[in-house]
Amino acid sequence: MLLRRLTVGAAVAALSALAVPAQANSAYTPPGRITVDVVGVNGSGCPQGTASVAAASDNTSFTVTYSDYLAQAGSGSGGTEFRKNCQLALQIHVPQGFTFAIARADYRGFAHLQRGAYGQERANYYFQGMAQTARTSHQFNGPYSDNWQASDQTEYADLVWAPCGEERNLNVNSELRVYSGTSNPQALSFMSMDSTDGSVSTVYHFAWKECPAA
């Protein structure tokens, strides 16, 4: 089991002594400190030591950065190289009296796809013991040789909130697939969700709200 504590401070104004109505939006952030514990890493797209997590200093999001997340098809590719996946189990500790949901996720990487080939990025996330969110999918068709980006945004009514007063792992699942399609099978196509300089990251944006008074 991998355990990494990432602590970030969020210096914000103190809460008013007056009662504040419960609210929830991605621009509102709670006071205090957020910590993210990576308690599990599994998958061919994130061998041990190749995925890192960091929370934004303003409590608005956290990022996952990969250094060895690449799927490929065509010349020189093994039979399983066309699909790579990563499953992360995260413990996100938030200030007392607040809860959060994932309002938006931004995925980025680089793709080189031959004419007739295509790549797919898939993802979902859910809290331990709760129903999984719908798996989203984004497809990129060749010819394509450039950075790629995909975003998934959840409507407020569909947000899945962490249970108040409980600590449950947030499970984050992602997947890359590359298919040769009608391209020359001797030509290589690939799609990555990694960056050698750490500048390409998956960003998960929080929505916040106050928990009901006990």
N, C-alpha and C positions, 0 to 999 in steps of 0.2 A: 504494500500500500504506500502510495506516495503522499506525503503531507507537506505542503508548503504554505506558510503563513505570509500573506501579503497585506500589510497594514497601510492604510492611507488616511490622512486627516482631512477633514472638511471644515474649514473655518467659516462659519456663517453666523448671522445675527441670532441672538437668543430669542426663543419663543416668547410671545406676549403672554402675560399672566392671564389674559382673558381667554375664554374658551374659543377654540378655532374649529370651525366646521370641518368635517372630514372632506378631504379633497384628493384628487388623483390626476396628475398629468406629468409628462416627461420633463417639464420645466421646473417643477417644484421639487426641492430636495430637502431631506431632513438634516438636522444638526448632528454632530457627533462623528463617530468613526465607523467606517465600514471595513470589515476584513473578509478576505476570500481565501478559503482553504481548499486546495485541490486534493481530494481524498481518493480519487480513482482516475486512472488513465488507461484506456484500452483501445486497440485498433491498429490496423496496418498503416494508417495515415499519421499516427503520432507515437512512434516508438519512444520508449522511456527517455526523457531528457530533451525531447524535440518540441514540446509544447509548453508555453509559459502563459501565465495569466496575470493581469495587472488591473487594478481599479482606478478610475479617473479620480483626480484629487477633488473634483467638485461633486462627487456622488451621483453623477448622471449616467454612468455606464461602466462596463468593464470590457477589457479586450483579451482576446486569445490570439497568440502569435505562434505560428508553426514554422519549423525549419526543415521538415522532411515529409511534406504532404503532396504527393504527385501521383497521378494516375496516367497511364499511357497505353497506347495500342499501336500495332503495326510492327515495323522492323525492330527486332531485338527485344521485344516485349515478351515477358513470361505470360503464362496462361491466366494468372490472377492479377496481373499488373493493371488491368483495365479498370479495376475498382479498388478504391482506398476509402477507409472510413476512420472516424475517431469518435470515441465516447468519453466524455469527461463528467465526473461527478464532483460538484462544487458545493461547499458549505459557505453560504453568504450570510455573515452576521451583520445585522442592522441595528440601529439605535432602538432602544426600548420604546414601544408604543407606535412603531411604524411597520408597514409591510410593503412589499414590492411585487411588481410583475415585469415581464419582459415586453416592452412596447414595440421595439423595432430591433431587427438584427441586420447588420450590413456585412456582406461577405465579399472578399476581394482576392484576386490572384492574377495569374498569367496563363494564357492558353495559346497553344500553337496547334491548329487543327487544319489538316489537309482538306482540299475540296472533296466533299462527299462524306467527310467524317463529322462527328459531333460529340460534344461533351455535356455533362449534366452535373449540376450542384444540387444536392438535396440536404435538408436539415429539419430538425424538430427539437423541442426541449420540453421538459415537464418536471414537476416536483415529485420527489419520492412518494410513492403510495397514491398518486393521483393520476388521472387519465392523461395520456400523451396528447400533445397538441398535434394538429394535422401536419403531416410531412409536406413541406413545400418543395417545389422542384423548379429549376431554371435551366433552360437549354441554350447552348451556344453552337451554332452551325458553322462548319468550314466552308470556304477558306476564311481563317481567322488567325491572326498572330498579333496579339496585343494584350494589355491588361484587361481584366474583366471585373465586373462588379454586379452584385445582385442584392436587393434589399427586400425584407419581409416585414410588413407593418401590420400590427393587430389593432383592430377597432376597439375602442374603450369597452364596449359591451361584451367583447369576447376575451378580454384579458383574464389570465389565470393568475390569481394572487397567491402568494405564499401564506399559509395559515398563520394567523396572528398568534403570538406566544409559543410557537413551535419552531424547531429547527429541522428542516427537511432538506436533503440534498437537492440541488437543481441539476438535473441530468441534461447535458447538452450533446446532441448527436449531429454529426455532419458526415457527408459522403460525396465523393467525386467519382464520376464514371466517364470513360472515354471509349467510343466505338469507332471502328474503322469505317463502318458503313459501306459506301460504294467507292471509297478512296482506294488508291493503290495499296495493297496489303504490305508492300515493302517500304512504304513511306511512314515515318513516325509522326504520330499525333500525341499531344499530351496536354494536361491541364493541371495546374498546381494551385494550392492555397497556402503558399509559403513565401518567405522572403529571406534572402541571405543577410540583409541589413536590418531586418526587424521592422521595416516601414510598412509592411502589408500585414494587417491584422483583421480578424473578425471582431466586430464591435457589437455588443449587446447593450441596448439602451433601456434604462429603467423607467418605469412609471411608479410613483410613490403615493401612498395614502396613509392617514392615521388610522390606527386600530380603534375600535369602539372602547370606551372606558369600561374597566372591569366592574 
